[in-house]
């Protein structure tokens, strides 16, 4: 029979795994922003999806296979996000769509400068989630990662 301490330890392990996955997506988005801005957008979107799913699970709601838009709608309807938390998530969702969907007939190339609003929104959301919403007192975000997210990268044209 499983004791409460074993259950708590398993939950901590699962929470840690989620935090690591979100941090990996975040780091990839930062790493890709200069050379592969569309890939950076896709990673930003994955991070936002993982965060939204985590919030729903923490509140005993099933995220299922919902799109980011549906996840945001569910979080909003369940009043699990404050008004101030929604705009950066919507920014990531809108920019993420550009990185993962065909833009037939649109001549503009997505550049590192163009995606900076998404990268800034992602930095704010990840910091909010890991440091505020789902804090782990034993883990501190790498300040170097946050610093690089604030510095616009020059694109090569």
TORKOL-4160 file (C-alpha; in steps of 0.2 Angstrom, whole numbers, padded with zeros to 4 digits, m for minus):
157
<pt num="1" X="0000" Y="0000" Z="0000"/>
<pt num="2" X="0007" Y="0017" Z="m0005"/>
<pt num="3" X="0010" Y="0029" Z="0009"/>
<pt num="4" X="0006" Y="0048" Z="0008"/>
<pt num="5" X="0025" Y="0052" Z="0007"/>
<pt num="6" X="0027" Y="0040" Z="m0008"/>
<pt num="7" X="0012" Y="0049" Z="m0016"/>
<pt num="8" X="0019" Y="0066" Z="m0012"/>
<pt num="9" X="0036" Y="0061" Z="m0019"/>
<pt num="10" X="0029" Y="0054" Z="m0035"/>
<pt num="11" X="0019" Y="0071" Z="m0037"/>
<pt num="12" X="0035" Y="0081" Z="m0035"/>
<pt num="13" X="0044" Y="0070" Z="m0048"/>
<pt num="14" X="0030" Y="0073" Z="m0060"/>
<pt num="15" X="0030" Y="0092" Z="m0056"/>
<pt num="16" X="0049" Y="0092" Z="m0059"/>
<pt num="17" X="0047" Y="0083" Z="m0076"/>
<pt num="18" X="0034" Y="0096" Z="m0081"/>
<pt num="19" X="0046" Y="0111" Z="m0076"/>
<pt num="20" X="0060" Y="0103" Z="m0085"/>
<pt num="21" X="0050" Y="0101" Z="m0101"/>
<pt num="22" X="0044" Y="0119" Z="m0101"/>
<pt num="23" X="0062" Y="0125" Z="m0098"/>
<pt num="24" X="0068" Y="0114" Z="m0112"/>
<pt num="25" X="0055" Y="0122" Z="m0124"/>
<pt num="26" X="0059" Y="0139" Z="m0118"/>
<pt num="27" X="0078" Y="0137" Z="m0120"/>
<pt num="28" X="0075" Y="0130" Z="m0138"/>
<pt num="29" X="0065" Y="0145" Z="m0142"/>
<pt num="30" X="0079" Y="0157" Z="m0136"/>
<pt num="31" X="0092" Y="0146" Z="m0145"/>
<pt num="32" X="0083" Y="0146" Z="m0162"/>
<pt num="33" X="0077" Y="0164" Z="m0162"/>
<pt num="34" X="0091" Y="0170" Z="m0172"/>
<pt num="35" X="0095" Y="0157" Z="m0185"/>
<pt num="36" X="0078" Y="0148" Z="m0186"/>
<pt num="37" X="0064" Y="0160" Z="m0180"/>
<pt num="38" X="0050" Y="0150" Z="m0186"/>
<pt num="39" X="0056" Y="0135" Z="m0176"/>
<pt num="40" X="0058" Y="0147" Z="m0161"/>
<pt num="41" X="0039" Y="0151" Z="m0163"/>
<pt num="42" X="0035" Y="0133" Z="m0163"/>
<pt num="43" X="0045" Y="0130" Z="m0147"/>
<pt num="44" X="0037" Y="0145" Z="m0139"/>
<pt num="45" X="0020" Y="0138" Z="m0143"/>
<pt num="46" X="0024" Y="0121" Z="m0136"/>
<pt num="47" X="0030" Y="0129" Z="m0119"/>
<pt num="48" X="0013" Y="0139" Z="m0118"/>
<pt num="49" X="0003" Y="0123" Z="m0122"/>
<pt num="50" X="0013" Y="0114" Z="m0108"/>
<pt num="51" X="0010" Y="0128" Z="m0096"/>
<pt num="52" X="m0009" Y="0128" Z="m0099"/>
<pt num="53" X="m0010" Y="0109" Z="m0098"/>
<pt num="54" X="m0001" Y="0110" Z="m0081"/>
<pt num="55" X="m0012" Y="0123" Z="m0074"/>
<pt num="56" X="m0028" Y="0113" Z="m0079"/>
<pt num="57" X="m0021" Y="0097" Z="m0072"/>
<pt num="58" X="m0016" Y="0106" Z="m0056"/>
<pt num="59" X="m0034" Y="0111" Z="m0055"/>
<pt num="60" X="m0040" Y="0093" Z="m0058"/>
<pt num="61" X="m0046" Y="0097" Z="m0076"/>
<pt num="62" X="m0042" Y="0086" Z="m0091"/>
<pt num="63" X="m0033" Y="0096" Z="m0104"/>
<pt num="64" X="m0036" Y="0082" Z="m0117"/>
<pt num="65" X="m0028" Y="0085" Z="m0134"/>
<pt num="66" X="m0035" Y="0103" Z="m0135"/>
<pt num="67" X="m0026" Y="0116" Z="m0146"/>
<pt num="68" X="m0018" Y="0131" Z="m0137"/>
<pt num="69" X="m0033" Y="0141" Z="m0142"/>
<pt num="70" X="m0045" Y="0129" Z="m0133"/>
<pt num="71" X="m0034" Y="0127" Z="m0118"/>
<pt num="72" X="m0034" Y="0146" Z="m0116"/>
<pt num="73" X="m0053" Y="0146" Z="m0118"/>
<pt num="74" X="m0055" Y="0133" Z="m0105"/>
<pt num="75" X="m0043" Y="0142" Z="m0093"/>
<pt num="76" X="m0052" Y="0158" Z="m0095"/>
<pt num="77" X="m0070" Y="0150" Z="m0093"/>
<pt num="78" X="m0064" Y="0141" Z="m0077"/>
<pt num="79" X="m0057" Y="0158" Z="m0071"/>
<pt num="80" X="m0039" Y="0150" Z="m0069"/>
<pt num="81" X="m0030" Y="0165" Z="m0076"/>
<pt num="82" X="m0030" Y="0183" Z="m0071"/>
<pt num="83" X="m0033" Y="0196" Z="m0084"/>
<pt num="84" X="m0015" Y="0201" Z="m0084"/>
<pt num="85" X="m0009" Y="0183" Z="m0088"/>
<pt num="86" X="m0019" Y="0181" Z="m0104"/>
<pt num="87" X="m0012" Y="0194" Z="m0116"/>
<pt num="88" X="0006" Y="0186" Z="m0116"/>
<pt num="89" X="m0002" Y="0169" Z="m0119"/>
<pt num="90" X="m0012" Y="0176" Z="m0133"/>
<pt num="91" X="0003" Y="0184" Z="m0141"/>
<pt num="92" X="0012" Y="0167" Z="m0140"/>
<pt num="93" X="m0003" Y="0158" Z="m0148"/>
<pt num="94" X="m0004" Y="0171" Z="m0162"/>
<pt num="95" X="0014" Y="0171" Z="m0167"/>
<pt num="96" X="0015" Y="0152" Z="m0164"/>
<pt num="97" X="0002" Y="0150" Z="m0178"/>
<pt num="98" X="0014" Y="0159" Z="m0190"/>
<pt num="99" X="0028" Y="0147" Z="m0186"/>
<pt num="100" X="0018" Y="0131" Z="m0188"/>
<pt num="101" X="0005" Y="0135" Z="m0202"/>
<pt num="102" X="0007" Y="0137" Z="m0220"/>
<pt num="103" X="0007" Y="0156" Z="m0225"/>
<pt num="104" X="0004" Y="0153" Z="m0244"/>
<pt num="105" X="0005" Y="0169" Z="m0254"/>
<pt num="106" X="0013" Y="0179" Z="m0240"/>
<pt num="107" X="0030" Y="0186" Z="m0246"/>
<pt num="108" X="0036" Y="0192" Z="m0229"/>
<pt num="109" X="0050" Y="0182" Z="m0221"/>
<pt num="110" X="0049" Y="0179" Z="m0202"/>
<pt num="111" X="0064" Y="0186" Z="m0195"/>
<pt num="112" X="0072" Y="0187" Z="m0177"/>
<pt num="113" X="0066" Y="0205" Z="m0175"/>
<pt num="114" X="0049" Y="0201" Z="m0180"/>
<pt num="115" X="0047" Y="0187" Z="m0167"/>
<pt num="116" X="0053" Y="0198" Z="m0152"/>
<pt num="117" X="0036" Y="0201" Z="m0145"/>
<pt num="118" X="0033" Y="0183" Z="m0144"/>
<pt num="119" X="0050" Y="0179" Z="m0136"/>
<pt num="120" X="0046" Y="0193" Z="m0123"/>
<pt num="121" X="0029" Y="0186" Z="m0120"/>
<pt num="122" X="0036" Y="0169" Z="m0118"/>
<pt num="123" X="0050" Y="0175" Z="m0106"/>
<pt num="124" X="0036" Y="0184" Z="m0095"/>
<pt num="125" X="0025" Y="0168" Z="m0095"/>
<pt num="126" X="0039" Y="0156" Z="m0091"/>
<pt num="127" X="0045" Y="0167" Z="m0077"/>
<pt num="128" X="0027" Y="0169" Z="m0070"/>
<pt num="129" X="0024" Y="0151" Z="m0071"/>
<pt num="130" X="0040" Y="0144" Z="m0064"/>
<pt num="131" X="0043" Y="0158" Z="m0051"/>
<pt num="132" X="0025" Y="0163" Z="m0047"/>
<pt num="133" X="0012" Y="0151" Z="m0052"/>
<pt num="134" X="0021" Y="0135" Z="m0049"/>
<pt num="135" X="0036" Y="0139" Z="m0038"/>
<pt num="136" X="0049" Y="0127" Z="m0033"/>
<pt num="137" X="0059" Y="0134" Z="m0019"/>
<pt num="138" X="0073" Y="0123" Z="m0023"/>
<pt num="139" X="0075" Y="0128" Z="m0041"/>
<pt num="140" X="0079" Y="0146" Z="m0048"/>
<pt num="141" X="0078" Y="0150" Z="m0066"/>
<pt num="142" X="0094" Y="0153" Z="m0075"/>
<pt num="143" X="0096" Y="0172" Z="m0075"/>
<pt num="144" X="0107" Y="0171" Z="m0091"/>
<pt num="145" X="0092" Y="0163" Z="m0100"/>
<pt num="146" X="0081" Y="0177" Z="m0095"/>
<pt num="147" X="0094" Y="0190" Z="m0100"/>
<pt num="148" X="0097" Y="0183" Z="m0117"/>
<pt num="149" X="0078" Y="0183" Z="m0120"/>
<pt num="150" X="0078" Y="0202" Z="m0118"/>
<pt num="151" X="0091" Y="0206" Z="m0130"/>
<pt num="152" X="0085" Y="0207" Z="m0148"/>
<pt num="153" X="0095" Y="0197" Z="m0160"/>
<pt num="154" X="0100" Y="0204" Z="m0177"/>
<pt num="155" X="0094" Y="0194" Z="m0192"/>
<pt num="156" X="0104" Y="0190" Z="m0207"/>
<pt num="157" X="0095" Y="0195" Z="m0223"/>
